[in-house]
Amino acid sequence: MDNANLPKNFKSVERCIVEHMFDTHSAAQAFIGVDDAAVVDALSAAARGQSMMCARELAAMGELYARRAPEDDVDRSNWAIDGHENVVAEVAAALGISRGRAKGRLRYAIDLRERLPLVAEVFAKGDIDFRLMAAVVARTELVEDRALVANLDAAIARHASRWMRLSEPKLFERIDMWIMRFDPAGKRLPRPRDENRYVEIGPTDSGLAGVWAQLHAADGAALDQKLDALANTVCRSDPRTKMQRRADALAALVAGLDTMRCECGSPDCVGGQQRPAANVVIHMLAEQATLSGDAEAPGYLPGFGPIPANRLRDMATNAKLKPLVKPAAEAEPGYRPSLALAEFVRLRDLTCRFPGCDKPAEVCDVDHTVPFPLGPTHPSNLKLLCRYHHLLKTFYTGLGGWADSQLPDGTVQWTSPTGHTYTTKPGASLLFPTFAAATGELVLPTSTLPSSANRGLMMPARRRPRADERAARIRRERAINEARLAAEAAGRAKQRASYNDPPPF
């Protein structure tokens, strides 16, 4: 941006925005007395600055990865949790994001550093944004020859700033055009549409879940008709709309019912007596006062968030209520916790306790913070870790590794290989006071077993190192492309040969 063309008061506006970027009231006040042109200029500068800072973040990831040089760690190259995954864990903890998001960002960081340095420079200047950079990295992945990658990097870096306004399909066209010019077999093709089937379920508004799916057409039509049929099994006085009844019909379908429960409220309605089947089990947390109607505190459905009190009480009429059993003050004698103790830890923690990880309790291991037998089997020394972070803690420990300590209330303090500290609280303690109480002070050793001693499990191994797996995947995709190009070339050759055939007379 040419500073000579900026309004005279723009620099002060920009400085004020930067100084107060985390104070929304101050940021709004920074525009008082500023004309529209300066506001638009501030908008453009903020967008450019956002891209520049994002590029700096990825550059820092690439630098951390290069310093750790996971590929040089031959002893761990076949580990399921290899050096690459260790860096992913550090990135996730530092940014407070999930492992999946950290893994994706690290992939961008590595490619920008090792394959596309000129695109990285354009990104660092703020000339392109994250969306465009991510598209370039993804679309160029199949190009392997270093000379061709360098040519592609230079060409895209030269033109990319003019592609910012393009839609995603048009953007892919521009990138693919340059790929086809240098390496036709490196163009990525979409998977067969038949493979793009999925069903995803996640939390939306309070007490509601969203369902996103793509099915075979015949299956979709059958489901559509089934929901309509179930929605029509209630009487005409049912107060719900058709869309609401179709939504509730999914629950009836899951329960294996042929009819829905009517909500007309009439004692003479047969459909009003219908009760859901009990072949599906979900677990919820709630206070007794809420269930009895003496309080309006919401309940909690793991993975989906708070459930309003009135909805909770309605569900409780057909549910099995189980009071929480607090663990005994004494430690249990063995390594494996009892069912009651394991259930308490799962209800208290709700998710994996590694920073940024939200894997649900049902897929997590119960981990001894101080390894058994030095550390007792006691709630003040137990927490949940998903299998990935459990292995990370077990095998990447000691000097230059991860360390954790646990407080009596279940708070876990993590120290990363760089010495940074991160704190995680038990999930349920933030919602229910019962789980925030300390479960007992323990006298624990200040030092634990050596990293190579007393391991109850071995690190799962890969069939081949990560780099070899990626190379094999790229070879498979390129082989499909090369076969397609060869078939197209043969078809064109056959067509040209047919032009030289004598006329049929």
C-alpha positions as CSV (number, residue, x, y, z in Angstrom):
1,M,0.0,0.0,0.0
2,D,1.4,3.4,-0.9
3,N,1.5,5.5,2.2
4,A,1.4,8.7,0.1
5,N,-2.1,8.0,-0.9
6,L,-3.4,7.4,2.6
7,P,-5.7,9.9,4.3
8,K,-3.6,12.0,6.7
9,N,-5.2,10.6,9.8
10,F,-5.1,7.0,8.7
11,K,-1.8,6.1,10.4
12,S,-3.1,7.2,13.8
13,V,-6.3,5.1,13.1
14,E,-4.3,2.1,12.2
15,R,-2.0,2.4,15.2
16,C,-5.0,2.8,17.5
17,I,-6.6,-0.3,16.0
18,V,-3.4,-2.4,16.5
19,E,-2.9,-1.2,20.1
20,H,-6.5,-1.9,21.0
21,M,-7.2,-4.9,18.8
22,F,-8.5,-7.0,21.7
23,D,-10.7,-4.2,23.2
24,T,-13.8,-3.9,21.0
25,H,-15.0,-0.7,22.6
26,S,-11.6,1.0,22.0
27,A,-11.5,-0.3,18.4
28,A,-15.0,1.1,17.7
29,Q,-14.0,4.5,19.2
30,A,-10.9,4.6,17.0
31,F,-13.1,5.3,14.0
32,I,-14.8,8.4,15.6
33,G,-14.2,11.4,13.3
34,V,-12.7,9.2,10.6
35,D,-14.1,9.5,7.0
36,D,-15.4,6.5,5.0
37,A,-12.3,6.3,2.9
38,A,-10.1,5.8,5.9
39,V,-12.5,3.1,7.3
40,V,-12.2,1.2,4.0
41,D,-8.5,1.6,4.0
42,A,-8.4,0.3,7.6
43,L,-10.5,-2.7,6.4
44,S,-8.0,-3.5,3.6
45,A,-5.0,-3.1,5.9
46,A,-6.6,-5.4,8.5
47,A,-7.2,-8.1,5.9
48,R,-3.7,-7.9,4.7
49,G,-2.4,-7.9,8.2
50,Q,-4.5,-11.0,9.0
51,S,-2.8,-12.9,6.1
52,M,0.6,-11.7,7.1
53,M,0.2,-12.9,10.7
54,C,-1.2,-16.2,9.5
55,A,1.8,-16.6,7.3
56,R,4.1,-15.9,10.2
57,E,2.3,-18.5,12.3
58,L,2.9,-21.1,9.6
59,A,6.5,-20.0,9.2
60,A,7.0,-20.6,13.0
61,M,5.5,-24.1,12.7
62,G,7.8,-24.9,9.8
63,E,10.8,-23.7,11.7
64,L,9.8,-25.8,14.8
65,Y,9.4,-28.8,12.5
66,A,12.7,-28.3,10.8
67,R,14.5,-28.0,14.1
68,R,13.0,-31.2,15.4
69,A,13.8,-32.9,12.0
70,P,11.4,-35.9,12.6
71,E,12.7,-37.6,9.5
72,D,16.1,-37.9,11.1
73,D,14.7,-39.8,14.1
74,V,15.3,-43.3,12.6
75,D,14.5,-45.1,15.8
76,R,10.9,-43.7,15.9
77,S,10.2,-43.5,12.1
78,N,7.9,-46.5,12.3
79,W,6.2,-45.5,15.6
80,A,2.4,-44.8,15.3
81,I,3.2,-41.6,17.3
82,D,6.4,-40.6,15.5
83,G,8.4,-37.3,15.6
84,H,5.9,-35.6,13.3
85,E,3.0,-36.4,15.7
86,N,5.1,-35.0,18.6
87,V,5.4,-31.7,16.7
88,V,1.6,-31.8,16.0
89,A,1.0,-32.2,19.7
90,E,3.1,-29.1,20.5
91,V,1.3,-27.0,17.9
92,A,-2.1,-28.1,19.2
93,A,-1.2,-27.3,22.8
94,A,0.4,-23.9,21.8
95,L,-2.7,-22.8,19.8
96,G,-5.3,-24.5,21.9
97,I,-6.7,-26.4,19.0
98,S,-7.5,-30.0,18.2
99,R,-5.0,-32.5,16.9
100,G,-6.7,-32.6,13.5
101,R,-6.6,-28.9,13.0
102,A,-3.0,-28.8,14.1
103,K,-2.1,-31.6,11.8
104,G,-3.6,-29.8,8.8
105,R,-1.9,-26.5,9.6
106,L,1.5,-28.2,10.0
107,R,1.0,-29.8,6.5
108,Y,0.6,-26.3,5.1
109,A,3.6,-25.1,7.0
110,I,5.9,-27.9,5.8
111,D,4.8,-27.5,2.1
112,L,5.3,-23.7,2.2
113,R,8.7,-24.1,3.6
114,E,10.0,-27.1,1.6
115,R,8.1,-27.0,-1.7
116,L,6.5,-23.6,-2.3
117,P,8.8,-20.9,-0.8
118,L,7.8,-18.2,-3.4
119,V,4.1,-18.7,-2.6
120,A,5.1,-18.5,1.0
121,E,6.7,-15.1,0.3
122,V,3.6,-13.8,-1.4
123,F,1.5,-15.0,1.5
124,A,3.8,-13.4,4.0
125,K,3.4,-10.0,2.2
126,G,-0.4,-10.3,2.6
127,D,-1.0,-10.4,-1.2
128,I,-3.0,-13.7,-0.9
129,D,-5.1,-15.1,1.9
130,F,-5.3,-18.4,3.7
131,R,-8.0,-19.7,1.4
132,L,-5.9,-19.2,-1.7
133,M,-2.7,-20.6,-0.1
134,A,-4.5,-23.7,1.1
135,A,-5.9,-24.3,-2.4
136,V,-2.4,-24.1,-3.9
137,V,-0.9,-26.5,-1.4
138,A,-3.7,-29.0,-1.9
139,R,-3.9,-28.9,-5.7
140,T,-0.1,-29.1,-6.2
141,E,0.5,-32.1,-3.9
142,L,0.9,-34.7,-6.7
143,V,3.7,-32.8,-8.4
144,E,6.9,-34.5,-7.2
145,D,9.7,-33.5,-9.5
146,R,11.7,-30.7,-7.8
147,A,12.3,-28.8,-10.9
148,L,8.7,-28.9,-11.9
149,V,7.6,-27.9,-8.4
150,A,10.0,-24.9,-8.6
151,N,8.6,-23.8,-11.9
152,L,5.0,-24.2,-10.6
153,D,5.9,-22.3,-7.4
154,A,7.3,-19.3,-9.4
155,A,4.4,-19.2,-11.8
156,I,1.7,-19.3,-9.2
157,A,3.5,-16.8,-7.0
158,R,3.6,-14.4,-9.9
159,H,-0.1,-14.6,-10.7
160,A,-1.8,-15.6,-7.4
161,S,-2.5,-12.1,-6.2
162,R,-4.9,-11.6,-9.1
163,W,-6.9,-14.7,-8.2
164,M,-8.2,-13.4,-4.8
165,R,-11.7,-12.6,-6.1
166,L,-12.2,-15.9,-7.8
167,S,-14.8,-18.4,-6.5
168,E,-13.4,-21.8,-5.4
169,P,-14.2,-23.6,-8.8
170,K,-12.6,-20.8,-10.8
171,L,-9.6,-20.8,-8.4
172,F,-9.0,-24.5,-8.9
173,E,-9.2,-24.0,-12.6
174,R,-6.4,-21.4,-12.5
175,I,-4.2,-23.6,-10.4
176,D,-4.9,-26.7,-12.4
177,M,-4.1,-24.8,-15.6
178,W,-0.5,-24.2,-14.5
179,I,-0.2,-27.8,-13.2
180,M,-1.4,-29.1,-16.6
181,R,1.2,-26.9,-18.3
182,F,4.1,-28.4,-16.3
183,D,3.0,-31.8,-15.2
184,P,-0.4,-33.1,-16.5
185,A,-0.2,-36.2,-14.3
186,G,-0.1,-34.0,-11.3
187,K,-3.6,-32.6,-11.6
188,R,-5.9,-33.9,-8.8
189,L,-9.2,-35.4,-9.9
190,P,-12.2,-35.6,-7.7
191,R,-13.0,-39.0,-6.2
192,P,-15.9,-40.9,-7.7
193,R,-19.1,-39.2,-6.4
194,D,-20.3,-42.6,-5.1
195,E,-17.4,-42.5,-2.6
196,N,-18.6,-39.1,-1.1
197,R,-21.1,-40.6,1.3
198,Y,-21.1,-39.6,4.9
199,V,-23.3,-38.9,8.0
200,E,-22.2,-36.3,10.5
201,I,-23.9,-35.4,13.8
202,G,-22.9,-32.5,15.9
203,P,-24.2,-29.9,18.4
204,T,-25.9,-26.8,17.1
205,D,-28.2,-24.7,19.3
206,S,-28.6,-25.4,23.0
207,G,-30.2,-28.8,23.4
208,L,-30.3,-29.5,19.6
209,A,-28.1,-31.5,17.3
210,G,-27.5,-31.1,13.6
211,V,-27.4,-34.0,11.1
212,W,-25.6,-33.7,7.8
213,A,-25.6,-36.6,5.4
214,Q,-25.1,-37.7,1.8
215,L,-26.5,-41.1,0.9
216,H,-27.1,-43.2,-2.1
217,A,-30.1,-41.7,-3.9
218,A,-32.3,-44.8,-3.3
219,D,-31.4,-44.8,0.4
220,G,-32.2,-41.1,0.6
221,A,-35.6,-41.6,-1.0
222,A,-36.4,-44.5,1.3
223,L,-35.4,-42.5,4.4
224,D,-37.5,-39.6,3.2
225,Q,-40.6,-41.8,2.8
226,K,-40.0,-43.5,6.1
227,L,-39.9,-40.2,8.0
228,D,-43.1,-39.1,6.4
229,A,-44.8,-42.3,7.3
230,L,-43.7,-42.1,10.9
231,A,-44.6,-38.4,11.1
232,N,-48.2,-39.3,10.0
233,T,-48.8,-41.9,12.7
234,V,-49.9,-39.3,15.2
235,C,-53.4,-37.8,15.4
236,R,-54.4,-34.5,13.7
237,S,-54.5,-32.7,17.1
238,D,-50.7,-33.2,17.5
239,P,-49.4,-29.6,18.0
240,R,-46.1,-30.1,16.1
241,T,-45.4,-29.0,12.6
242,K,-44.7,-31.5,9.9
243,M,-41.0,-30.6,10.0
244,Q,-40.9,-31.1,13.8
245,R,-42.6,-34.4,13.5
246,R,-40.1,-35.6,10.8
247,A,-37.3,-34.6,13.1
248,D,-38.8,-36.5,16.0
249,A,-39.4,-39.4,13.7
250,L,-35.7,-40.0,13.5
251,A,-35.7,-40.7,17.2
252,A,-38.5,-43.2,16.8
253,L,-36.6,-44.8,13.9
254,V,-33.5,-45.2,16.0
255,A,-35.6,-46.8,18.8
256,G,-37.0,-49.3,16.3
257,L,-40.6,-48.1,16.6
258,D,-43.3,-48.2,13.9
259,T,-45.3,-45.4,15.4
260,M,-44.5,-42.1,17.1
261,R,-45.8,-40.9,20.5
262,C,-48.6,-38.3,20.0
263,E,-48.3,-35.0,21.9
264,C,-51.9,-33.9,21.6
265,G,-52.4,-34.4,25.4
266,S,-55.8,-36.2,25.0
267,P,-56.3,-39.1,27.4
268,D,-58.2,-40.9,24.7
269,C,-55.4,-40.8,22.1
270,V,-53.8,-44.2,21.7
271,G,-50.7,-42.6,20.3
272,G,-50.2,-40.6,23.5
273,Q,-49.5,-43.8,25.4
274,Q,-46.6,-44.8,23.1
275,R,-43.3,-45.0,24.9
276,P,-39.9,-45.1,23.3
277,A,-38.1,-48.4,23.2
278,A,-35.1,-48.9,25.6
279,N,-32.6,-50.4,23.2
280,V,-30.5,-47.2,22.9
281,V,-28.5,-45.9,25.9
282,I,-27.2,-42.3,26.3
283,H,-25.7,-40.8,29.4
284,M,-26.5,-37.4,30.8
285,L,-25.4,-35.4,33.8
286,A,-27.8,-33.4,35.8
287,E,-28.4,-32.1,39.3
288,Q,-31.1,-33.7,41.5
289,A,-32.6,-30.3,42.1
290,T,-33.2,-29.8,38.4
291,L,-34.9,-33.2,38.0
292,S,-37.2,-32.5,41.0
293,G,-38.1,-29.1,39.7
294,D,-36.5,-27.1,42.5
295,A,-33.8,-25.6,40.2
296,E,-33.5,-24.7,36.5
297,A,-29.8,-25.5,36.0
298,P,-29.3,-27.3,32.6
299,G,-28.2,-30.8,32.3
300,Y,-25.3,-31.9,30.1
301,L,-25.2,-34.4,27.2
302,P,-21.5,-35.3,26.5
303,G,-20.5,-34.2,23.0
304,F,-23.6,-32.0,22.5
305,G,-23.6,-29.6,25.4
306,P,-26.3,-28.2,27.8
307,I,-29.8,-29.6,27.8
308,P,-32.6,-27.2,29.0
309,A,-34.1,-28.1,32.4
310,N,-37.7,-28.6,31.0
311,R,-36.4,-31.0,28.3
312,L,-34.3,-32.8,30.8
313,R,-37.2,-33.4,33.1
314,D,-39.3,-34.7,30.2
315,M,-36.6,-37.1,29.2
316,A,-36.2,-38.2,32.9
317,T,-39.7,-39.6,33.0
318,N,-38.6,-42.6,30.8
319,A,-34.9,-42.7,32.0
320,K,-33.1,-44.8,34.5
321,L,-31.7,-42.4,37.2
322,K,-28.4,-43.3,38.8
323,P,-26.9,-41.2,41.6
324,L,-23.3,-40.3,41.4
325,V,-21.1,-42.5,43.7
326,K,-18.2,-40.5,45.1
327,P,-15.0,-42.5,45.2
328,A,-13.5,-43.7,48.5
329,A,-10.8,-41.7,50.1
330,E,-8.4,-44.6,50.0
331,A,-6.5,-45.6,46.9
332,E,-7.5,-48.9,45.3
333,P,-4.9,-51.7,45.4
334,G,-4.5,-52.6,41.8
335,Y,-3.5,-50.9,38.5
336,R,-6.9,-51.1,36.9
337,P,-9.5,-48.9,38.6
338,S,-12.8,-50.4,39.6
339,L,-15.9,-49.8,37.5
340,A,-17.2,-47.2,39.9
341,L,-13.9,-45.3,40.1
342,A,-13.4,-45.3,36.3
343,E,-17.0,-44.1,35.8
344,F,-16.4,-41.2,38.2
345,V,-13.2,-40.2,36.3
346,R,-15.1,-40.4,33.0
347,L,-18.0,-38.3,34.3
348,R,-15.6,-35.7,35.9
349,D,-13.3,-35.3,32.9
350,L,-15.8,-35.9,30.0
351,T,-13.0,-35.6,27.4
352,C,-9.3,-36.2,26.9
353,R,-7.3,-33.9,29.2
354,F,-4.5,-33.0,26.8
355,P,-4.6,-29.3,25.9
356,G,-7.0,-28.7,23.0
357,C,-8.2,-32.3,22.7
358,D,-11.9,-33.0,22.9
359,K,-12.0,-36.7,22.3
360,P,-15.0,-38.0,24.3
361,A,-14.7,-40.1,27.4
362,E,-15.9,-43.3,25.8
363,V,-12.8,-43.5,23.5
364,C,-10.3,-42.5,26.2
365,D,-8.0,-44.5,28.5
366,V,-7.9,-43.9,32.3
367,D,-4.3,-42.8,32.8
368,H,-2.2,-42.7,36.0
369,T,-0.6,-39.2,36.1
370,V,2.2,-40.5,38.2
371,P,2.8,-44.0,36.7
372,F,1.7,-47.0,38.8
373,P,2.9,-48.4,41.2
374,L,4.6,-45.1,42.3
375,G,1.4,-43.3,41.7
376,P,-1.7,-44.8,43.3
377,T,-5.0,-45.7,41.7
378,H,-6.9,-42.8,43.1
379,P,-9.0,-40.0,41.5
380,S,-6.4,-37.4,42.4
381,N,-3.9,-39.3,40.3
382,L,-6.2,-40.4,37.5
383,K,-7.4,-38.6,34.3
384,L,-8.6,-39.4,30.8
385,L,-6.3,-39.4,27.8
386,C,-7.2,-40.5,24.3
387,R,-5.0,-43.3,23.0
388,Y,-3.0,-40.9,20.9
389,H,-2.1,-38.6,23.8
390,H,-1.7,-41.5,26.2
391,L,1.0,-42.9,23.9
392,L,2.6,-39.5,23.5
393,K,2.8,-39.0,27.3
394,T,4.2,-42.5,27.8
395,F,6.9,-42.6,25.1
396,Y,7.8,-38.9,24.7
397,T,8.7,-38.3,28.3
398,G,11.9,-37.4,30.3
399,L,14.4,-34.8,29.1
400,G,13.0,-32.9,26.1
401,G,9.6,-34.6,26.4
402,W,6.2,-34.0,28.0
403,A,5.5,-33.9,31.7
404,D,2.2,-33.6,33.6
405,S,1.1,-33.1,37.2
406,Q,-2.3,-33.3,38.8
407,L,-3.9,-31.3,41.5
408,P,-6.5,-32.8,44.0
409,D,-9.4,-31.2,42.2
410,G,-8.5,-32.9,38.9
411,T,-6.7,-29.9,37.3
412,V,-3.8,-31.1,35.1
413,Q,-0.7,-29.0,34.4
414,W,1.3,-29.9,31.3
415,T,4.8,-29.0,30.5
416,S,5.8,-29.2,26.8
417,P,9.3,-30.1,25.4
418,T,10.0,-26.4,25.1
419,G,9.1,-25.7,28.8
420,H,5.8,-24.0,28.1
421,T,3.0,-24.9,30.5
422,Y,-0.7,-25.5,29.8
423,T,-3.5,-26.2,32.3
424,T,-6.7,-28.2,31.7
425,K,-9.7,-28.4,34.0
426,P,-12.1,-31.4,34.3
427,G,-15.0,-30.7,31.9
428,A,-17.7,-31.5,34.4
429,S,-16.2,-29.2,37.1
430,L,-17.0,-26.2,35.0
431,L,-20.7,-27.2,35.0
432,F,-21.4,-29.0,38.3
433,P,-19.9,-28.0,41.7
434,T,-19.7,-31.6,42.8
435,F,-17.0,-32.3,40.3
436,A,-15.0,-29.2,41.3
437,A,-14.3,-30.5,44.8
438,A,-10.9,-32.0,45.7
439,T,-10.8,-35.8,45.9
440,G,-7.9,-35.9,48.4
441,E,-4.3,-34.7,48.7
442,L,-1.7,-37.3,47.8
443,V,1.9,-37.6,48.7
444,L,3.5,-38.4,45.4
445,P,7.2,-38.9,44.4
446,T,8.9,-36.0,42.8
447,S,10.6,-38.3,40.3
448,T,9.0,-41.1,38.3
449,L,10.3,-44.2,36.6
450,P,12.8,-43.9,33.8
451,S,11.2,-43.5,30.4
452,S,12.3,-47.0,29.4
453,A,11.1,-48.8,32.6
454,N,7.9,-50.5,33.6
455,R,5.9,-49.9,30.4
456,G,2.8,-51.9,30.3
457,L,2.3,-51.5,26.5
458,M,4.4,-51.2,23.4
459,M,4.2,-48.4,20.9
460,P,2.0,-49.6,17.9
461,A,4.1,-49.6,14.7
462,R,3.4,-48.3,11.3
463,R,3.7,-50.7,8.3
464,R,6.1,-48.2,6.8
465,P,7.4,-44.7,7.8
466,R,5.1,-41.7,7.3
467,A,7.1,-40.3,4.3
468,D,6.9,-43.7,2.6
469,E,3.1,-43.8,3.1
470,R,2.7,-40.3,1.6
471,A,4.9,-41.2,-1.3
472,A,2.9,-44.4,-2.0
473,R,-0.4,-42.5,-1.9
474,I,0.9,-39.9,-4.4
475,R,2.2,-42.7,-6.6
476,R,-1.2,-44.3,-6.6
477,E,-3.0,-41.1,-7.6
478,R,-0.4,-40.3,-10.3
479,A,-0.7,-43.8,-11.7
480,I,-4.4,-43.3,-12.2
481,N,-3.8,-40.0,-13.9
482,E,-1.1,-41.4,-16.1
483,A,-3.3,-44.3,-17.2
484,R,-6.1,-41.9,-18.0
485,L,-3.8,-39.6,-20.0
486,A,-2.4,-42.7,-21.9
487,A,-5.9,-43.8,-22.7
488,E,-6.9,-40.4,-23.9
489,A,-3.7,-40.2,-26.1
490,A,-4.5,-43.6,-27.6
491,G,-8.0,-42.5,-28.4
492,R,-6.8,-39.4,-30.1
493,A,-4.3,-41.4,-32.1
494,K,-6.9,-43.8,-33.2
495,Q,-9.2,-41.0,-34.2
496,R,-6.5,-39.4,-36.3
497,A,-5.7,-42.7,-38.0
498,S,-9.3,-43.1,-39.0
499,Y,-9.1,-39.8,-40.9
500,N,-6.7,-41.5,-43.4
501,D,-9.0,-44.5,-44.1
502,P,-10.3,-44.7,-47.7
503,P,-14.0,-43.7,-48.2
504,P,-16.5,-46.5,-48.1
505,F,-17.1,-46.7,-51.9
